Structure formats: structure tokens, C-alpha cells
Amino acid sequence: MKTAMQDTSIAAYHGLPVKTLKTQSDRICEIVERYHGWLGGNISLKEIQSIHRRNYGDIELSTVSARVNGLVAAKRLERLEGTRKCSVTGVNIHPLKPVEKLQ
């Protein structure tokens, strides 16, 4: 069953220019690559959101999550099996790290 909110969210997502989606993904990937060593070699969604707010402006957590899921599927980021406490929320999370590039 769909609700009006789901329809508008889907319409808004499909209405975003491809360049905007790419830019968000690239920014998030850059954040993970740059800051992953900050907390033991990995980073949480809320930590990404916090860094994005400081460096690029506000971004919804759902947007971070969607872009991260795409980056994981594209094998640009890896979600770790182990957990740790998020420095922002204190909740146990499965952190992310960049996929190591072959030299």
C-alpha cells in the first residue's frame, strides 16, 4: 500500500538532476575516504551527515543512507560486519569504510 508521502518522496527523488545525485554520492564517498581513520578506520551515517553539514551544508539522513547504499552496491564503500558506538548517537552501528583500491 502506498501513501501520498511515499509518492511525493519518490517523485522528488526522480525529479533530482542526475548531476545532483552524482555530486552527493561523490561528496559522501570523499567524506568516508578522508575521515575514515578518524574513529578507528570507519565511519557511521550520522558521522557522515555531521561532516557533510560542516563542509557542504545540510543533508537528510535518509539521503545519506540512500547514497551510501548505492556506493556499497557499486563497491566504492564497504559496510563492516562488526559494530561500534556512533560518536554522534552512541548507538551501536555497522560502520563504513572505503573499498581498498588495487595498486
N, C-alpha and C positions, 0 to 999 in steps of 0.2 A: 504494500500500500504506500503510495506516495503522498506527501503533504505539500502544501504550497511552498513551504520553506525549502524543501528539497528541490522543487522545481526551480525556484529562484536562485538557489546556490549553484545548481547545475548550469543554468543559463548564464550566470555571472562567470563561472569558470570557462565555459565555452566562448564567452564573449571577450575573454582576455586575449590580447595580441600574442602571437607565438613568441615575439621578441621579449615580452614581459615575462613569460613563463621561463624562457631560457635564462634571462637575467637573474631571476630569483633562484633558479637551480644552481647557476654558476656562483652566485654570491654565497649560497649555503655551502656548496662544496668548498669554496675558498675559505670560509669560516672554519669548517671542520679540518681542512688541511693546515691552516695557520694556527689554530688554537687547540688541536687535539692533544698536544703534550701538556697543556695547562693543568689537567686533572688526571694525571697518570696515563696519558696516551689515548684518551677517549673523551666524548662529549655527549651531553643529553640534548633533547629537543628544546627544553626550556633554556638551557645554556646557549644554544644556537640563537633562540629568539632574543635573549638578552643582549648578546653581542650584536646581532643584526640591528636592534633598536639603537644601540650606541653608535654604530658605524653607518647605517644606511637609512634608518627610520623604522617606524612601526611595522610589524608584520604579525598576522594572526598565527596562533599556534597550529591551527588546522592547516594553514598554508605551509608552514614549516614541515609538518608531518607529511603532507601530500608530496612536496618536493623531495623530501628525504626518501619516501617510498619509491619514487621514480629513480632517484640516484642509486638506491640499493638494487633495484631491478636492472639498472644499466651497468651495475658492477663498478660504480665510481665510489660508493661508500659501502661499508660493511657494518652490520649490526652484530655486536658481540653477544655471545650466549651468557656470559657471566653478568652479574648485576653489581651495581654500586649505588650509593645515595647521590641524588642530584644535588649540586651545590645551591640551587635556587629553591627547590621544593622540599628537599630532604626525603623524598620518596625513592624507593629502590627502582632503578631503571635499567634497561638494556642499552648501554651506550653505543655510540657510533665511532668509527674511525675510518680514515681514508683507506682505500684499497692500495696496497703497495704496488707501485709500477715496476715492471720488469726493466732492467737496465740493458 
